[in-house]
Amino acid sequence: MTRRWSLITAIAVLTVALAFVVTQLVRGQGAGGSAKEEAGGKAAPSGPDAGAGALRGIGWWPLHRSGTAKAGEHDAVVSGGAQWTDGPEGGALRLDGTSGFADTGSRLDTAGKDYSVAARVRLTPEDLNGFHTVLSQDGDRSSTFYLQYSGQDQNFAFSFTGARTVAEGAEQPQAGRWYHLTGTYRQKDHRMRVYVDGRLAGSRQAAGTVKPTGSVVVGRAKFDGKAADRWQGEVADVHVYDRELTPDQVRSLSSREPG
């Protein structure tokens, strides 16, 4: 009787052990299948190339001796007093502050979506007084936003009509030096930010009320139905985004243009 119970116990132990081994094998195969699937082509791309692609935006105009767009459906059309010159990334557009500007032919949804705009700029001594806008978008009577230099504040700013976010955290700009400017807007909390050379320099809450009716324009603004605040100096590497760039993305864009 004792031997019989010993045999039954041994069989039970072996059965449990076999079941455990089978379970582990099945789990191992399942994990291997998941890893294989994750390693397949369905995974989202990553690495430097993916990041560079994301920073192209929905519109990118290098302005390296042409108005050709690297992203977006339209090339920029240059008009008035403008000429091509050297820039920090290979070329730039020099505007005369009187009639020169470039129309990108592209529009941002500034009323319903988060968005960001960016450009490399160089001021002249004449630009250090008054308002000078490097990037804007036409509304009916005024611009929906202004990425600009404010002579009143003696610094760069990202503005709406009636609301100005000044780059108080940046040193006073100097003529003849290149700067990278970024303006971002988040609809959820009406937060607008201005970055200078990749660093956050100013932030405030404000709501833009002007609806876009025209294109994003390089080198001028619109106020009271007329062209205003023209830029006299150089501009290059213009980007527009239908999202708010993160601080890390702003720093990356400031340090190097996407490939």
ChimeraX attribute file (.defattr): number of C-alpha atoms within 10 A of each C-alpha:
attribute: neighborCount
match mode: 1-to-1
recipient: residues
	/A:1	6
	/A:2	6
	/A:3	8
	/A:4	9
	/A:5	10
	/A:6	11
	/A:7	12
	/A:8	11
	/A:9	12
	/A:10	11
	/A:11	12
	/A:12	12
	/A:13	12
	/A:14	12
	/A:15	11
	/A:16	10
	/A:17	12
	/A:18	11
	/A:19	11
	/A:20	11
	/A:21	10
	/A:22	11
	/A:23	11
	/A:24	11
	/A:25	11
	/A:26	11
	/A:27	11
	/A:28	12
	/A:29	11
	/A:30	12
	/A:31	12
	/A:32	12
	/A:33	12
	/A:34	12
	/A:35	11
	/A:36	10
	/A:37	12
	/A:38	12
	/A:39	10
	/A:40	10
	/A:41	8
	/A:42	8
	/A:43	9
	/A:44	8
	/A:45	10
	/A:46	8
	/A:47	7
	/A:48	11
	/A:49	11
	/A:50	12
	/A:51	15
	/A:52	17
	/A:53	12
	/A:54	13
	/A:55	21
	/A:56	21
	/A:57	21
	/A:58	18
	/A:59	25
	/A:60	27
	/A:61	24
	/A:62	27
	/A:63	27
	/A:64	20
	/A:65	17
	/A:66	17
	/A:67	19
	/A:68	17
	/A:69	18
	/A:70	18
	/A:71	17
	/A:72	18
	/A:73	13
	/A:74	17
	/A:75	21
	/A:76	23
	/A:77	15
	/A:78	20
	/A:79	13
	/A:80	13
	/A:81	14
	/A:82	21
	/A:83	16
	/A:84	15
	/A:85	16
	/A:86	14
	/A:87	22
	/A:88	15
	/A:89	14
	/A:90	13
	/A:91	19
	/A:92	26
	/A:93	29
	/A:94	26
	/A:95	27
	/A:96	18
	/A:97	23
	/A:98	16
	/A:99	16
	/A:100	21
	/A:101	28
	/A:102	22
	/A:103	20
	/A:104	25
	/A:105	15
	/A:106	18
	/A:107	17
	/A:108	23
	/A:109	14
	/A:110	21
	/A:111	15
	/A:112	12
	/A:113	14
	/A:114	21
	/A:115	21
	/A:116	24
	/A:117	29
	/A:118	26
	/A:119	24
	/A:120	24
	/A:121	25
	/A:122	24
	/A:123	21
	/A:124	15
	/A:125	11
	/A:126	13
	/A:127	22
	/A:128	19
	/A:129	13
	/A:130	14
	/A:131	23
	/A:132	27
	/A:133	28
	/A:134	31
	/A:135	29
	/A:136	25
	/A:137	28
	/A:138	25
	/A:139	21
	/A:140	16
	/A:141	16
	/A:142	24
	/A:143	32
	/A:144	27
	/A:145	28
	/A:146	27
	/A:147	30
	/A:148	28
	/A:149	27
	/A:150	23
	/A:151	15
	/A:152	10
	/A:153	16
	/A:154	19
	/A:155	19
	/A:156	30
	/A:157	30
	/A:158	30
	/A:159	26
	/A:160	21
	/A:161	15
	/A:162	9
	/A:163	14
	/A:164	23
	/A:165	21
	/A:166	24
	/A:167	26
	/A:168	17
	/A:169	15
	/A:170	16
	/A:171	12
	/A:172	11
	/A:173	17
	/A:174	16
	/A:175	13
	/A:176	13
	/A:177	10
	/A:178	18
	/A:179	19
	/A:180	23
	/A:181	26
	/A:182	29
	/A:183	30
	/A:184	25
	/A:185	28
	/A:186	21
	/A:187	18
	/A:188	9
	/A:189	10
	/A:190	13
	/A:191	15
	/A:192	26
	/A:193	23
	/A:194	29
	/A:195	27
	/A:196	25
	/A:197	18
	/A:198	20
	/A:199	19
	/A:200	19
	/A:201	20
	/A:202	21
	/A:203	22
	/A:204	15
	/A:205	14
	/A:206	19
	/A:207	18
	/A:208	19
	/A:209	14
	/A:210	19
	/A:211	18
	/A:212	21
	/A:213	16
	/A:214	17
	/A:215	17
	/A:216	27
	/A:217	25
	/A:218	29
	/A:219	31
	/A:220	33
	/A:221	30
	/A:222	23
	/A:223	16
	/A:224	10
	/A:225	12
	/A:226	11
	/A:227	15
	/A:228	19
	/A:229	22
	/A:230	26
	/A:231	32
	/A:232	28
	/A:233	24
	/A:234	26
	/A:235	30
	/A:236	29
	/A:237	23
	/A:238	25
	/A:239	25
	/A:240	27
	/A:241	21
	/A:242	19
	/A:243	18
	/A:244	20
	/A:245	22
	/A:246	11
	/A:247	13
	/A:248	11
	/A:249	16
	/A:250	25
	/A:251	19
	/A:252	16
	/A:253	23
	/A:254	21
	/A:255	12
	/A:256	10
	/A:257	13
	/A:258	17
	/A:259	11
